[in-house]
Amino acid sequence: MRQIILALVVTAVIMAGGILAGVSQYASSRHVLLHDAETRASRFDTVYREASEARLQSLRLGAEIIARDTLIVGALTQRDRAELARRSVPLFEQVLKPRFGVTILGFQVTADVNFFRAHRPDLFGDSLADRVMVAAVMKSRLPVAGLEIGRIGPELRVIAPVISGETYVGNLELGSSPWDALQIAAQATGLDFGFALDRRTAETLDRARGTTDLTKGEVLYIRFSRPEARDLLAAAPFNPAETVPSASRGETREVFVRTIPILDVSRQPVIHITVAEDLTDALAEARRGIVLYTGLATAILLAVVLVGLFQFRALRARLERSFSGRLQEVRSKARAYDRISQSLHDLDAWKLGLLTELVLLIRDPLTAVQGAIDTAVRGTREVSEPALVFAASELRRLNTAVEDQSTMLLMRDRLKRAEPGSVDLAALVTEIAGEAGGAPAIQLTVPAGLPPARCNASLMRAALRTIVFTLQRRMVGSSIVVALKLEDGAIVGRVAGSGGWRASPPSLDELVAFGTATEEEAGSLLILARLTLERFDGSLTILEGETNRVGFLFSLKAA
């Protein structure tokens, strides 16, 4: 009787434990799904903004090229709408729209009246008084870029002044739909999305309400990544005004939603992008798996325990050995699986980030080169020669940027594998000063008894050599002083010269921004020097705030 009661108690405890374990495992699986969706929603926001900025950069370049077309500028100067149409409409229909996704090409001569639209030649003379970007360019005579809502809806726009000689003759407007940037973000993350406007704003647009429109609170969704996305958002009860990620449960579906407010040029959040993912099937699959495995495990454990209760003495030793060994094996395999899963996840994230950055880096200059070559092929010699020169310059800058990024990756890998040691900086500086020679002359100020630094000798020699030689080549002056001192447990170095820089100061940015450094003045060597110093807990900065003095300051921890 005692064994029967004990068996019943143990059975009840095991079943309760199995149920609790299943509930806990389901909650953990649900948390993992939501966390993954939140991570991809944040990535969606980042990719969309980067893609939008890349498209605005392309529009800026296109506006600059068109604003230099003498025939178009002449037609706008003479207020000859017919000639302007003859020059701009083919450019828009045959080049800008099909090849570069440009949806707007327009010209303005006053802030209140639209002069000509190449994308709508039949529509002109209407008021632009409510266009903030147009008014800003008319006032400042400077280009303005951003997201603005017009007659046809939100567009990425660039408005630039058109100058003939010294005379301001009007504005040039280029626009493109933000839809491409949204699709890039959707493809990069695998999330669906809906594109919405405040209802009051949507009612002012030149568009008819469609059957696919969806109203949620005070916003109106007008476009979706695919038809299924509309049904998904329609089935999910959520408030678009809430930007916190959440899981929303409808009658039949459970959906992850997050709303991203987008500011226009007026800094007003009138645009809403809601990303969504259907979690229903994934959660159902998790429930089925948990019920199955929990039920099997509970049944097996019950059988083992019941047999053990009735034949405890005979089976105790065998069960202890078997259970302990199997448990260790399962734990070992689980840890190995977790490591492999995390490695694959990190690799996928790295590849996605690298491909995105590479596409954004290369796409705009290649687009610019293609536009310049097309202009050269179609234009006269006066137009084609500057366009070809511009294309050649862009290709050189692209090659320099890609080469610099490759050098950075190789250097970071080398720095990770470098073994630090005790290095005599005074001896290194003396050796580098002896190699420099020529003008300007190098003077050394090194105190006696200076302790060694903790770093890698060959890498630190290359970094210090770059610092000294860069100053020697780039400064205008008669002498350079290299001074070392011990300060608060660190060796502080000062490489300073009298005079000034020959041109602009060198760059110490972590990455060489595309297009900011010329081929002759690229800052990659100084950036490698800075990375080397930072690898060994040091720093490198440009000397500033001293009259008639230029140079660098660096520091390293003493050994």
N, C-alpha and C positions, 0 to 999 in steps of 0.2 A: 504493500500500500504506500509506504514511504517513497519508494522508487517511482510509482505512478504519479504521486503528487508532485515530486521533484521534476519529473518529465513534463508534466503539464505547465508548471511554472516556467521552466526553461523554454518550453515551446512558445509561451506567451511573450516572454522577454525577447526571444529571437525574432518573432514576427513583428513586434513593435519596433525593434531596432532596425529591421529590414525596411519597414515603412518610413521611418525617420531618415534612414540613409538615402532612400529613393527620393524623398522630398528635398533633402539637402543637395543631392546630386543634380536634380532638376533645376533648383535655384541657381546652382553654380553654372550649369550649362546656359541658362537664360542670361545670367550676368555676362558670360563670355561673349554671347551673341550681341548683346547690347553694346558692350565695350568695343567690339570690332566695328559695329555700325557707327558708333560715335567717332572712332578714329578715322574712318573713311569719310564721314561727313566733314570733319575738320580738314581733311586732305582735299575734298571737293572745293571747299571755300578757298584754300590756298591756290589750287590749280586754276580755278576760275579767275581769280584776281591776277595771277601771273599771265594767263593767256590774254585777258583783257588789256593789260598793260602792254604786252607784246603787239597786240593789234593796234593800239593807239600809237605805238612807236612807228609801225608801218604806215599808218595814216599821216603822221607828221612828216615822214620822209616823202610820201607821195604828194602831199600838199606843197612841200618845198620845191619839188621838181616841177609841178604844174605851174606854180607861181612864177617860175623863171621862163616859162614858154612865152617868147616875145609876141607871138601871134595872138595868143589868148589874152595877154596883158594889154596889147594894143586894142583889141576889140572891146575889152572892159573899159579902157581909158576913154575910147570914143563913144561909149554907151551904145555900141552897135550890137543889138541883141541878135540879129540875123547872122552876123559874122561869128559871134560868140557861139551860137548854136551849131554853125557849120564846123567849128573847131572842137567843141567840147563834147557834143553828143556822140560822134563816132568813137572818141576816146573812152567815153563811159561805157557805151554799148559793146564795143569790141575788145577792150582791154581791161578796164577797171572792174566792171561787173563780173564777167565770166572767169577772169584769171585770179582776181584778188578779193572777190566777195564784197566789193564796195557797193553800197546801196544808195548813197547820196553824193551828188556832185552839184553844188550850187554856188551862186555868186550874189553878193549883196553890195549895194552902193550907199544905202542909208540904213539907220537902225530900225526904221519903220516900214520899209518896203523891200520885198524880195525882188531882185532884178531878173534872175534867170535860174531855172533848175534844169540841168541836163537829164536828170532822171524823170522829170515831169515837165517837158518843154511847154506844155499847154497851160501850166499853172505859174503865174507870176503876178507881181503887183500887190500881193497880199501883205498884211501887216506882220512884222516880226517884233513888235513892241514887247511881247511877253517872253522873248528869248534872252535869257541871262547871258549866255556865251556871246551872242552877237553884240549886245550892248557893251560887254567887257572889252571886246576887240576894237570896237569903234572908239572907245575911250582911251585905251592904253596903246593901241597900235602894236600889240604883242600877241603871238599865237596863244590859243587856249584849247585845251584838250580835256575830255571827260565824257561821262554818261549824262545825256540830257533827253528829256521827253519832248518830242515834237508832234507834228500833226499825225504821223503814222505810228507813233509809239516810241519806246526807249531805243536810243541808238548811241553807239560809241562815235563821238564826233570830234573832229579837229577843225577849228576855224582859224585861218591865218590871214594877216593883212597882205594885200597885193600892192607892191611899190613899183612905180615906173620912174626910174631916175631917183629924184628926191621927193616925188609926189605920191601921196597915198591916194589910190584910185578905188579901193573897195576891199571886200573880203572874199576869200575862197573857202568853201566848206566841203569837207569829205566826211562821209559817215559809213558805218558798217554795223550790221546787226550783232548784238551780244550773243546771239544764238550759237555761233560757232564756238565761242569760249565755253558756254555751258555744255555743249556736246563733248568737247575735249575733257572737261572735268567729269562728265558722266562716264565716258569710256575709261578714264584713268581709275575710277573708284568703283564702277559697277553699280552705282546708285541711280534710281529714277528721280525725276524732279518735276516740279510744276513752277511756272513763271507767272507771277501775279502782280497786279497794281492795286493801289487804293481805288475803291469803286468810284469815288468822285473824280479821280484823275482819269480812269478808264472811260468814263462817260463823255469826256471832252475829246476823245480821239476820233479820227476819221475811219471808223471801222464798225461793221455790223456785229451785233451779238450773235455768236454761233452756238450750235447745239453742244459743242464741246466745252463751252465756258463753265466754270465751277465757282460758286460763291461760298466763301467761308468767312463769316463775321463781316468785317468791313473791307475785305479785299476780294478781288475778282481774278481768278486764275484764267489766263487766256491762251497759254501754250503749255504743252507737256512733252517730256522726252519721248514718249510713245503712248499710244491709246490706253494701254493697260495702266499707265501711271495715273491717268485721270480717275479710273475706277478705284484704284488703290487709295488715292487721297479722298475720294468721295465716301468711301466706306469707313474711313478713320475719323473718329470724333477728336478734333484738336483745334486749338486757337492759334491762328497765324501770328498773333501779336506776341505769343510766348516764344522766345528764342532758345530756351533750355531744351536739350535733346530729351525725348521721352518715347516710351512704348505706349501706343494707343490701341485699345481693344474695342473693335466694333462688334456687330452681331455675329459675324462669321470669321473675321480676320483679325490678327494682331499685327500692327504695323509700327515700325520705327519711323519717327518723323523729327525733323529739325528745320526750323525756319531761319534763313540767313537774310537779314535786312541789307539792302544795297543802297548806298547814298548816291544821289545825283550831284551835279555841279553846284546845286544850291544847298548841299549838305542836308537834304531832307530824305528820310527813309521811305520813299513812296513806292519802292520796288521790293518785292519779297520773292525769294527763291526757297521753296520747301523741298528738301531731299527726303526720300522715303525708301524703305525696304520692307518687303513682305516677310515677316518672321514666322508666319503661321505654319508652313510646312516644316521648317527647320525645328521649331519647338515641338511639333507633333512627332517628328522623327526622334527627337531627344526623349520625349515621354515614352514612346514605344520601346526604345532601346533600354531605358532605365527600368521600366516595368519588367521587361524580359529578363535582363541580367539580375535585377534585384530578386525577382521571383525564383529564378534558377538557383542563385546563391543561397537564398533563404531555405529553399527546399533541400538543397544538398547539405547545408549546415544543420538543419533539423535532423536529417537522417543520420548524419555523423554523430550528433550529440545524443540522440535517442539510443543509438547502438552503443555509444560510449557509456551511457548511464546504466544500461543493463549488463554490459560486459566491460566495466570500467577497468578492472585490474588487468584483463588480458590485452586491452587495446591502448592503454594509456601511453606506454613507452613508444609504440609504433606511431600513434597519432602526433605525439610531440615532435618526433623526428621528421615525419612527413610534412606536417603543417608548417614547422619552422623553416624547413628547406624550401618548400614551395613559396612561402611568404617572402623570403629573401629573394628568390628568383623573380617573383612578380614585381617586387619593389625595384630590383635592378633593371628589369626590362622597362618598367614605367619611367625610371629616371633616364634611361637611354632614349626612350621614345620622346620624352619631353625635351631633351637636348637637341635631338634631330629636328623636332617640330619647330623649336625656337630658332634654330639655325636657318631652316627653310624660310620661316616667316621674315627673319632679318634680311635674308638674301633677296626675297621678293620685294621688300620695302626699299632696299638699296638700289635694285635694278630699276624700279619704278621712278624713284627720285632722280637717278642718273639719266634715264632716258628723257624724263620731262625737262630737266635742266639743259640737256644737250639739244633737244628740239627747240626750246626757247632761245638758246644761244645762237643757233645756226640759222633758224628760219627767217628772221627779220633781215639780216644782211644778204642772204640769198635772194629774198624777195626784192630787196632794194636793187641788187645787181641785175635781176631779171627785168625790173622796170626800167633801169637805165639803158640796158641793151635794147629793149623794145623801142624806147624813145630814140636811140641812136639809129636803129634800122629804119624807122619811119620818118625821121626828121632830116633837116638840111645839115650841111656841114657845121654851121654855127650852133646847132642844137646837138648833133651827134658827138662832136669832139668833147665838149664838157661832160656829156653823159658817159662816154667811154672812159674818160679819166676818172670820173667818180666810181665807175664799176671796178676799175683796176685797183683804186684805193680801198674800196670795200673788201675785195678779195684778199689784199695784203693784210688788212686789219683782221679779217676772219682767220687767216692762217696763223697770224701772230697770237690771237686769243686762244685758239685750239692748242697750239704748241706750248703756250704758257700753262694752260690747265694740265696738259700731260706732264710737264716738268714738275708741277706742284704735286701731283699724285705720286710720281716716282720718289720725290724728295720726302714726302710724308712717310712712305713705306720704309725708306732708308733710315729716317729718324727713329721710327718705331723699333728697328732692329739694332740701333747703335748702342754700344756699351759705354757708359761713362767711366772716366778715370780721373786721376789727379793731374791737372795740366797747369804748367807755368805760363800764365798769360803775359808776364813781362818778357819772357824769352820769345814768345810768339810775336808780340808787337815789335820787338827789336828786329827779328828776322824779316817781318813784312816791310818795315821801314827801309831796311837795306835793299830789298828787292825793288822798291818803288823807284828810287832815283829820279833824276830830272827835276823839273819845276812843276808846282811850287815845292820848296824844300820842306822836309818833315823833321820836326823836333820832338824828342821824347822827354816826358816827365814821369819817371817811375820811382816811387819811394823804395828804400831798402827794406828788406824783410817782408815784402808783400806775399801773403800766403797764396798757395795754388787754388785753382777753381775746379769744381766738380763738373766735368763735361767730357766730350769726345775730342781728342786733339786734332784729327784731320778735318772733321766737320767745323770745329771752331776756327781753325786756321783759315779755311775757305770763307767763313762768314766775316771775320775781321779783315781779311784781304779785300773782300768786296766793299766793305764800308770805307776803308782808307782809299782804295783806288777810285771808287765812285766820287768821293769828295775831290780827289786830285784832278779828275777829268772834268767835273761839272762846275767847279768854283772859279771865280775871277779874283785872284789875289796872289800874294807873294810867299805866304808861308802857311804851314799846317802844324798844329800842336796836338800830339797824342798824349793824354795824361791819364794815369791810373791812380786810384786811391782806395783804401779800405774804409767802408762806412756802414755801420750797423750790421756787421757780419756779411756784407756783400762787397764785391769788387765792382766799383763804379768807374766806367771809362768815358772819356770825353775826347772826341775827334773833331776839332774845330779849326776853321781857317778864316783868315781876314779877307774881307771883301763881300761878295754876294754870289748868287747862283748865276750861271750863264743863261739859263732859261728858267722855266718853271721848276719849283722844287720837286725832287723825286718822290715816287709814291711808295708808301709802306703798307698799302691795303693788303688784306689776306689773299684776295683774288684780284687779278687784273681785270677791271671792268671793261667789257668790250667797247672799243672805240675811244677810250680816254687816254691811252698811251700810244704814241707813235712808234714805228718800228725802231727808230734810232734812240728813243728815250724810254723804252719799255722798262718797267720797274720789277721784273721777275727776279733778278739776282738779289736785289735788296729785300724782296719778300722772302726769298729762301733764307737770307741771313737772319731776318726777324724770326722765321719759323725755327731755325736752329737755336737761337738764343732762348726762345720760349720753351723749346723742348727740354732744356736743362734749367728751367725755373728762372730764366732771365727775361730781359726786355730790350727793345730797341725803339728809340724815338728820334724825331728830327729836332735839332736845336732851334729854339724859337725865342723871341723876345730880347735878343741882344743886338744892338746896333753894330752894323759892319762885321757881324760874325755869322757864319753858317757852318753847319756840320751835323754831327749825330751824338746821341747819348746812349750808352748801353750799360747793362749790369748783369752780374752773374753771382750766384751764391759761392762763398768761399768754402773750400773743402774742409 
